[in-house]
């Protein structure tokens, strides 16, 4: 028999479900400010260690140990399969929800491949350019406002990506079941912003989409 202990296997899957619930990546990106992470658990950010993320990581390891205990053979194969499924399952569940039940900004998905670049013009002027792709998975058009969020790489509140908000607000409408490539190019007057970059680029950018009182961070 492949199964040694049904109790250990059941306990493993229950703990994995709890782990997934703790940091499920919807409706907001839960690892946005993470500087280090394990699986889907943010371990630390700019403020230090994240206790809940550390607890989640420990629970995940315990679940894997219980999985090994519960299996009589094919243990290594089972651990690999469960780890892969655990990694891809949240995105599959989110996609299924967005394509069936979600509406408004809840149906907007982002592939995290967005990029921004900034070119020095003068002391208080930058050319800012951002590119990203958003997908409306619902059967209705979705309109929203988009605000850029700074990455956590800079200290002392130095602004980078959020400089694009100077030329905002940025309003978009994405048609039903449509993928939209968004391109923004702006000349940014930064005379009222004391702490900002003088040039550079960033990838894996993040932002906030707003529709009335509803807000999501992607």
Buried (B, 14 or more C-beta within 10 A) or exposed (E): EEEBBEEBBEBBBEBBEEBBEBBBBBBBBBBBBBBEBBBBBBBBBEEEEBEEBBEBBEBBBBBBBBBBBBBEEEBEEBBEEBBEEBEEEBEEBBBEBBBEEBEBBBBBBBEEEBEBBBEEBEEEEBBBBBBBBBBBBBEEEBEBBBBBBBBBEBEEEEBBBBBBBBBBEBEBEBEEBBEBEBEBEBEBEBEEBEEBBEEEEBEEBBBBBBBEEEBBBB
